[in-house]
Amino acid sequence: MAHLLITGGAGFIGSHTCLVLLQGGHSLVVLDNFANSSPESLRRVGELANLPTAGRIGVIEGDIRNPADLDRAFTATGHVDGVIHFAGLKAVGESVQQPLRYWDVNVNGSRLLIEAMQRHDCRTLVFSSTSTVYGEPQTFPISEAFTTNPLHPYAQTKLAVEWMLQALEASEPGWCISRLRYFNPVGAHPSGRIGEDPLGIPNNLFPFITQVASRQRPLLRIFGADWPTPDGTGVRDYLHVMDLAEAHALAIAWLLQHQRSLPVLNLGTGRGLSVLEVLQAFEACTGLAIPREFVARRDGDVAKLEGCAERAAEILGWRANRSLEQMCSDGWAWQSANPRGYGC
Ligand SMILES: NC(=O)c1ccc[n+]([C@@H]2O[C@H](COP(=O)([O-])OP(=O)(O)OC[C@H]3O[C@@H](n4cnc5c(N)ncnc54)[C@H](O)[C@@H]3O)[C@@H](O)[C@H]2O)c1
């Protein structure tokens, strides 16, 4: 059992990871400013974990860019063994429009977190990175050996943090760091109690589909019908958020056990799906028709991302095993029970 600090733990991936960690018996402190989430997600995580038989969870409302908030989080339970750092901004288009905000939250926020870790003598860190650091590769699947080529400020800030962590490890012994490059997490916990609750118009395909299905939005906008892919729509490597959550539990356990860093790891299924393939699966799974329109491509998007996650399988023994049908049915279980997200 470990004492872990989870930044951004109230968010989509963070909340599912908190649940897996609590069920694994760990005790958690979440630091979140709720800029893109609600404390209700953590209340439900506690409910699902059937506290107090599982581990424990404390919640601190605060900002990773505020050293006093970080200090409160580190001292809340006396000692922190490791940090999983989810807090950040993640919308590609928004990052093109507001680059300084992305550098401030994602890079400056990570730097301040690392400094707080130094103050509190904690040197074990799992960092949320992204497959968008690879840019627009011409061959697939994408392995960790591929050259990085971040095409927008979001990916640039994530890669900048990866480099900052690499320099930190080289300059100061004792750091145990894992950089996880996620492909496209979707779905929800099968209970339908926690899930993805985006503010405003969703930037990602899955919550857009489920919001159209629940009649929150009239129709799905598909960005581009002329990509160089078999059906002309963008291809992504979608993985179930519960598989991703389990990868975090394995990564932090590995770091705490081995006391050294992990190489960069891709987390995906290795199978790319087009927008139209996902739509077809969702309609087949739910029996609902999703009205759609094709619109222009979006700033920062690429034709295809499909990852090779063999390294994570070899080192952590992890694979994204849940099916596309589970992604659809669990995502729909969440959206249909909570049409307005945590506002219910
Ligand atoms: N969802 C994806 O498709 C995806 C893919 C690759 C990488 N990632 C990365 O994974 C991480 C988690 O993503 P998510 O989908 O759960 O996003 P999310 O927006 O649901 O969660 C991020 C959480 O961080 C919090 N937060 C934001 N700024 C903060 C700040 N300054 N101080 C404290 N808390 C702050 C938000 O309130 C939210 O709870 C992010 O770093 C994201 O860049 C996400």
PDBQT file of the ligand as one rigid body, heavy atoms in Angstrom, charges set to zero:
ROOT
HETATM    1  N1  LIG A 401      -8.083  12.384 -22.748  1.00  0.00    +0.000 N 
HETATM    2  C1  LIG A 401      -7.181  12.209 -23.697  1.00  0.00    +0.000 C 
HETATM    3  O1  LIG A 401      -7.540  11.927 -24.849  1.00  0.00    +0.000 OA
HETATM    4  C2  LIG A 401      -5.705  12.316 -23.396  1.00  0.00    +0.000 A 
HETATM    5  C3  LIG A 401      -4.797  11.766 -24.316  1.00  0.00    +0.000 A 
HETATM    6  C4  LIG A 401      -3.418  11.894 -24.032  1.00  0.00    +0.000 A 
HETATM    7  C5  LIG A 401      -2.999  12.535 -22.885  1.00  0.00    +0.000 A 
HETATM    8  N2  LIG A 401      -3.913  13.063 -22.021  1.00  0.00    +0.000 N 
HETATM    9  C6  LIG A 401      -3.438  13.747 -20.831  1.00  0.00    +0.000 C 
HETATM   10  O2  LIG A 401      -3.914  13.071 -19.689  1.00  0.00    +0.000 OA
HETATM   11  C7  LIG A 401      -4.173  13.987 -18.631  1.00  0.00    +0.000 C 
HETATM   12  C8  LIG A 401      -5.587  13.768 -18.125  1.00  0.00    +0.000 C 
HETATM   13  O3  LIG A 401      -6.485  13.922 -19.209  1.00  0.00    +0.000 OA
HETATM   14  P1  LIG A 401      -8.067  13.867 -19.003  1.00  0.00    +0.000 P 
HETATM   15  O4  LIG A 401      -8.650  13.446 -20.291  1.00  0.00    +0.000 OA
HETATM   16  O5  LIG A 401      -8.408  13.138 -17.767  1.00  0.00    +0.000 OA
HETATM   17  O6  LIG A 401      -8.359  15.422 -18.834  1.00  0.00    +0.000 OA
HETATM   18  P2  LIG A 401      -9.346  16.161 -17.811  1.00  0.00    +0.000 P 
HETATM   19  O7  LIG A 401      -9.436  17.574 -18.269  1.00  0.00    +0.000 OA
HETATM   20  O8  LIG A 401     -10.601  15.394 -17.653  1.00  0.00    +0.000 OA
HETATM   21  O9  LIG A 401      -8.517  16.071 -16.451  1.00  0.00    +0.000 OA
HETATM   22  C9  LIG A 401      -7.523  17.002 -16.126  1.00  0.00    +0.000 C 
HETATM   23  C10 LIG A 401      -7.768  17.426 -14.697  1.00  0.00    +0.000 C 
HETATM   24  O10 LIG A 401      -6.775  18.397 -14.347  1.00  0.00    +0.000 OA
HETATM   25  C11 LIG A 401      -7.411  19.449 -13.649  1.00  0.00    +0.000 C 
HETATM   26  N3  LIG A 401      -6.593  20.643 -13.822  1.00  0.00    +0.000 N 
HETATM   27  C12 LIG A 401      -6.407  21.368 -14.956  1.00  0.00    +0.000 A 
HETATM   28  N4  LIG A 401      -5.563  22.393 -14.715  1.00  0.00    +0.000 NA
HETATM   29  C13 LIG A 401      -5.198  22.291 -13.403  1.00  0.00    +0.000 A 
HETATM   30  C14 LIG A 401      -4.361  23.068 -12.578  1.00  0.00    +0.000 A 
HETATM   31  N5  LIG A 401      -3.727  24.154 -13.032  1.00  0.00    +0.000 N 
HETATM   32  N6  LIG A 401      -4.220  22.692 -11.282  1.00  0.00    +0.000 NA
HETATM   33  C15 LIG A 401      -4.873  21.601 -10.805  1.00  0.00    +0.000 A 
HETATM   34  N7  LIG A 401      -5.687  20.845 -11.543  1.00  0.00    +0.000 NA
HETATM   35  C16 LIG A 401      -5.851  21.191 -12.840  1.00  0.00    +0.000 A 
HETATM   36  C17 LIG A 401      -8.794  19.562 -14.282  1.00  0.00    +0.000 C 
HETATM   37  O11 LIG A 401      -9.736  20.215 -13.446  1.00  0.00    +0.000 OA
HETATM   38  C18 LIG A 401      -9.132  18.091 -14.502  1.00  0.00    +0.000 C 
HETATM   39  O12 LIG A 401      -9.753  17.535 -13.363  1.00  0.00    +0.000 OA
HETATM   40  C19 LIG A 401      -3.929  15.386 -19.211  1.00  0.00    +0.000 C 
HETATM   41  O13 LIG A 401      -2.662  15.818 -18.811  1.00  0.00    +0.000 OA
HETATM   42  C20 LIG A 401      -3.975  15.162 -20.706  1.00  0.00    +0.000 C 
HETATM   43  O14 LIG A 401      -3.166  16.081 -21.406  1.00  0.00    +0.000 OA
HETATM   44  C21 LIG A 401      -5.261  12.954 -22.251  1.00  0.00    +0.000 A 
ENDROOT
TORSDOF 0
